[in-house]
Amino acid sequence: MRLINRIPSRPNAVFLAAAPFVIVLIAYAIGSDIRLTANPQDKLLPAPSTIWDTAVRLFTEPDKRSKEILLWKDTGASLMRLLLGVGISAAISLVVGMAIGLFPIMRATFSSFVAVLSMVPPLALLPILFIVFGLGELSKVVLIIIGITPFMTRDLSQRVLDIPTEQLIKAQTIGASSLVIALRVALPQILPRLISNVRLSLGSAWLFLIAAEAVASNVGLGYRIFLVRRYLAMDVILTYVIWITLLAFLIDWALKTLSRKAFPWMEAGL
């Protein structure tokens, strides 16, 4: 049997999925042990047990000065910024993408403009955003919006253009207006794609958020990581990195579940 036709059984699929994570953990444990054996004061690769103890402390013990658990405070601030930025980006992309895909006038006007915007490196605009919008929450949210909206808009507009012309013609022959076609024909077909775009954009959104928090913030996951780096507190940094990864995974899983529940026909076609 050709390799391309070999489908692993359920137990083998679980084993294969877990194998890379196990290999990374084993490699880290070995590297940490080697460094700590050579120098017990080494901070670059703390022992897994040290990371675990640090995680327990960060999740449960309040700060002595503020009496707050800083990790939860940072998480709340970062998630608020992330969800706000991604939510606004999704709404803008949906409206503009549908307009570009459905209406030739809008396509002629904004298609090239959106394409050029997607080529602008968002992090290069960070100083400008801080000057224009200040160092508060707005500049961080705007960076996320600028960073992911153009790509989502281009993809959604292309998805609208891929809708079979026959569907649009049939809708017009029964008297459907442009608004009705947009809402009843195009919208149901691109909503699953919108969720997929949000899932794919989460990594970039986290990148822009952490970069903005690192430069100008007094609370947030990115702020905390760059604050403790000066002390080489790798156990804290790794705990925050693992926590951010887990949050991203949970958000992605929630969006995937939403897509499967709301659009089962989309899953059936895969």
Buried (B, 14 or more C-beta within 10 A) or exposed (E): EEEEEEEEEEEEEEEEEEEEEEEEEEEBBEEBEEBBEEEEEBBEBBBBEBBEBBBEBBEEEEEEEEEEBBBEBBBEBBBBBBBBBBBBBBEBBBEBBBBBBBBEEBBEEBBEEBEEBBEEEBBEBBEEBBEEBEBEBBBBBBBBBBBBBBBBBBBBBBBBEEBEEEEBEEBBEEEBEEEEBBEEBBBEBBBBBBBBBBBBBBEBBBBBBBBBBBBBBEBBBBBBBBBBEEEEBBBBBBBBBEBBEEBBEEBBEEBBEEBEEEBEEBEEEE
